[in-house]
């Protein structure tokens, strides 16, 4: 029986429909002995929690017949993104003095935090996990680094770089270090599997040994239930995390223009994020007199999303074209498609490429005027709307998790045979 180790330097349960969790379940269903080693994600920025999470070490384990999930909460694992949160609060709010002092003191240590957490995962796997794993799937640079270190000590036989996102984000030093780490690891991984074509092209330019594309998937049956919609006003939908690069501020600014043509237009926001940035968005809504137009619904459990999708007409993936968003392959686009929602994406991004390739919506420049024009062209042209809706439903069938898992499993098995022979 194959033994597979998945290494994820975050908590996959914090993100709905996460790739790691789906791979774990698919491996287990195939009778593969699978271990998921992940890092706890702490999100609280309160001083007491920052101190506790920096000074404590905790491990929790859960098991079923074929899989084991181990969550490590190591030293220095305070909430990520403290520098950004501090900057946002300085611009949009007034943080308490102690909290501001802690944030400013810890934020520059972000790279040290990352390295300490990665090494903690490696040390735990090396000393506590028994036997040797045939395949190690390391997610992004952090997970791949842990996998590569385990391979050096003979703990794993083959390393697969699970390439989900473009990693060099944050301060200048962290960007340079993570970019260097990514180049180092894609050259040494036995196989690189990227979620999108833009990431795969980048990895090939970085001299990856073997690089393939296996997209993220969607829970088809769950979101098929969202296609039957009750009567509702013309509605835009945003699902995800509230971050400046997700473009929600631009969407809000476009609403006064849209109301001149579509009087009953509304926006549903199913998301969570930095308190400072969220408060900034709420103030913008109030300033523009849109309190009756924009509804902040907060985060939802994955199984709750179809009930919200049924109340919408257009799915938004109109991201600011920063590198992280240019390369990302967002699950929300697949969920919009499966639900029968035409999608508005940003041109020259992976999400925009998908929308254009599947002809399930519009890929437009990242401007307020372009967004307003795109919304009007979809909601006021029934023939175009129905065509994009139908195309989205049809092409979403290509992203069923079982089919994607088989594609990935075959790639890994073939590569393993070639290096084992």
N, C-alpha and C positions, 0 to 999 in steps of 0.2 A: 504494500500500500504506500502511495506517495505521502510524504509529509510536507506540508506547505506552511510557511510563516509569512504573515502579512504585517508590515511595520508601518504604523501611521502616527506621525508626530502631532496629532490632535485627536480630539474625541469624535469619532465618526457619527455618534448619536446626536451630536449638536447640530448636524446638518441633515435635513430630510433627504431620503433617497440616496444616501451617500454611496459612492462606488465601492468603497472598502466593505461596507456592510453587505451590499449585494453580492460581491464576490465571495465573502465568507459564507453566506447562505447557499450560494450555488455550489461551491466546493463541497460543503457539508452534504448537500442533497446527492452529490455524486459519490459519496462515501469516502471522500478524501479527508485524511486527518489534518485539520487546519487549526492554526493558532493565530489569533489576532492580538498583536502587541501594540497598544496605543497609549498616547499621552493625554492625561486629563486636560480639559480646557476650562480654565477658571476665568470668569467674566466680571467678577465684582471688583470695583475700584475703591471700595471703602478702605480706610487705613488699616483697620483690624484685619480684614481679609487679605490685603496685600502683604502684611507682615506674616500672617499665618501661612499663606501659600508660599512665601519665600523661605520659610524656616522649617517647614514640615515635609515629611516623606510618607506617602500612603500608597498602598497597592490593593486593588480589588480584583477578584477573579470570578468568572461565571463559566459554567460548562454545560454542554449537552452531549448527545451521543457521539458526534463527530467533530465538534469544534469547541475551542476554548478562547475566551476573551479575557485579556489581562490589561487592566488600566492602571498606569503608573502616574502618580502625581508627585514628581520629584522636587528637590530643593530648587529654589529660584523660579518656580513655575507660577509666578504672579500673572495677572491678566495681561495679555499681549496688547499692543497698540497704545501704551500709556503716553508716549510722546505725542501721537496724533490727538489723543483725547485732551491732553494738556493744551495743545495749540488751539483746538476747537473751543475749549472752555475759555481760553484767553480772549478769543474773538467773539464768542457768542454767549458767554456766561461768566460767572464769578465764582470759581471754586474756593472752597474753604482753605484756609492757610495751611493746615496740616496736610490735607490731601494734596494740595499743589506742591508742597515741599517733597512729599513722598514720590509723587509722579516725576517731578523734575530730577530727583535723585536717582530713581531707578530706570527711567526711560533710556538714558545713554548706555545702560548696561544691556540693552536688548540683544546684542550679538552674543555677549557672555551668557545671557539667559538661554538663548537658542542652543549654544554649544554644550552648556551644562545639561540641558534636558536631553539632547541627542546622546551624549555620553552616558547618561543615566539609563536610557533605554538599552543601549549596547551592553552596559555592565550587567544589567538585570538579565538580559537574554543570555549572555555568555555564562553567567554563574548559576542561574536558576532554571533555565530550560534544558531539559534532558535530551540527549541524542543529537543527531544531525538532521537538518532539514534538506530535502531535495531542492525545493524552490523557495526563494525568498523574494517577495514582492515588496519593494521599498517605495513608499509613496512620496513623491517629490524629493527635493534634495535632502531633507532631513531623514526621511525614511530610508532613502537609498544609501546615505552615509552610514547609518547604523547597519544596514545589510552588508555593505562592503567591508566594514570592520569585522563583522561576524564571519564573513568569508575568509578574511585573513587569518582567523584563529581556527578555521576548519569547522565552523558551526553550520554553515550552509554551503551547498555545492554550486548553485547557480543563482545569480542576482538579476532580477528583472526590475528595471527602473519604471515605476508607474508614474508617468509624466502628466499630472493633472493641471498644473498651473505654472505660470511664469513667476519665479520666486523672488528675484531681486527687487524688493520693496523696502520702504523705510528710509532711514538715514543713509548718507553717502557711503560710510564705511560698511554698513550692512549690505547695501546693494552690491558693492564691489566684491565682498567676501562671498556672498551667495552666488553671484554670477560665476566667480572662479570655481566654486564648489560644484555648481551644475556642470560646467565644462569638464571638470575632472571626473565626475561620476558617469556622465553619459559615455565617455570614452572607455570606461572600465566595466560598465555593466555588460552582462552577456546579451541582454536584450532590452530595448527601450520601447515601451508601448505608450504612445501619446493619445490624448483624448481628441485632438484636433489636428487638422492638416498644417496649420501655421506653426504649432509647437513641433510637429514632426519635421518640418522643413528646417526649423531652427536647430534641432538636435542633429540632423544630418550635416548641417554646416559646421557643427561642433565635433564632427568625426565620430558619431555614434557607430558602434560596430554593426548593429542591426536595429533599424527603427521602423515601426509600423504604427498604423492608426487603428485604434479600437475606441469608438465613441462611447460617451456615457449613454445610459439607457433610461427608460421610462417605465413606470408601472402602468401598462396599457389598460388593464381592466379597471383600475381605480379611476383613471381620468376619463375613460369612456363614459362614465356616468355623468359627466359634466356637460354633455352635448345637448341634453334636453333642458331648455332654459325657460323659466317663467317670465312673464312680462316685466320689464324693468327699464329705467332710463338708459340712454346711450352711455356706456361705461368703459373706462380705461382701467386696467388692472396692473399693478406692480407687485411682484412677489420677490422677496429676497432679504438682503441686509441693507440697512440704511448707511450708505457710505457716500462721500462726495463724488466719487467716480461713477456711481450708479445712475446719475442723470435725473434724479427725481426733482431736484430744484429747478431744472430747466423745464420739466413737464409742468410743474406748478405755475411757472411763469408763462407758459403757453395757454393756460386755461382761460384767462380773460379774453384772449383773442378768439379762442374756440367758442366761447359762450355767445359771441356775436352771431355765429352761424348756427351753432347747435345749442340752443338755450338750455336744455336739460342735461348737458354733459356732466359727468361726475367722474371722480377718480377714487378707486379703492386701493389702499396701501396695506399689504399684509407683510409686515417686516418689523425688525427690531434693530437697534444699533446704538451708537454712542448717544448718551442722554443729551450732550451739548448739541450735537448735530440735529438730533430729532427735535429739540426745542427750537433750533433755528428754523427748521422747516415749518413747524407749527406757527411761529411768529410770521413767517412769510405768508402763510395761508391767511392768517388773520388780517395782516396789512393789506392784502389784495382783496379782502372781502369774500373769501372763498370757503368760509367755514361750513356753508351748506353744500359745498361741492366736493370737498376732499374729506374722506373718511379714513382715519388711521385705525385699523383693526387690530394692530399688534401682531405678534407672531402666532402661528397656528401649527398644530400637529399635522403631520403629513396627510393623515386620513381625513382631516377636516378641509383640506384645500378644495376638493371638487365642489363642495357646497358654496364656496365663494366664487369659483370659476363660473358656475351656472348663472351668476348675476352680472357677468362681464361680457364685453364684445370684442375688445382688443387687448392683447398681451404686450406689455412694454419690456423691451430689452435694449432701450436706447441709451447705451452706456457712453460715458466720456471715453474717448479713445486713448487712454493711458495704457502702457504696456500690459499691465495685469489684465485689463479688459480686452485688449486686442487679441490676446492669445487664449482667453478662457472659452470653454465650451459649456455654457450654463444649462443646467438641468431644466430651468424654468422654461426655456424655449421649447423643449420637447414636450413639457407638460401643457403649455399653451396649445401646441399643435394637436396633441392627442385630444384635447378638450374642444377642438374646433374653433379656436381663437386665432384669427390672423395676427401676425407678429410685426411689430415695428422695431427694427434693429438699427445699428449704426454701420454705415458703409466702412469697408476696409477693416473689419474685425471678424473674428471667427464666427460670432453669432450672426453678423450681417451676411457673411458668406453662406451660412446654412440657410438663412431665410431666402436668399437669392437662388441657391441651388434647388431648393424644394419648392420655390415659387409659392410660398405660404404667407407672404406679407411684403413689406417694403424695407429696404436698407437705405437709410438717408443720412445726410450730414448731421453732425451734432450741433444743431442750431434750433432756436425756438421757432423760427418761421418754417423751417423744414418739417418739424414735428407737427405743427398746426396744420400745415398743408396735407401731410400724410394722413392724419386722423380724419380730416374732412373728406379726402379722396376715398377712404375706405367706408366710412359710415354713410356717405351720400351716394355711393355707387353700388347698388345692390348686386349687380352682376359681378363686379370685381371682388366684392366682399365674399360672395359665395364661392367664387373660383379659388380664392386663397384659402378659405375655410376647408373646402374639399381637398385641396392639395395637401394641406397640413395634416389632415386626418389620414390620408393615404400614405404619405411618407413617414408618418410617425410609426407605422408598423415595422419599419426597418430598424427601429431602435428598441425592440423588445429585449429585456435583459437576458433571457435564456439563449437567444441567438448570438448576442454579443459575447456572452460567456464562452460559448462553444468556439467562437472565432479566437478569443484570447487563449483559451485552454490549448487549442491546436497549435497556435504559434509557440507557446511555451514548451509544450511537449516535443515539438519538432526540434526546437533549438536545444533542448536538454539532451535529446538523442544524439544530436550532432557533436556536442561537446563531451558526451560520455563515452562515445565509441572510440 
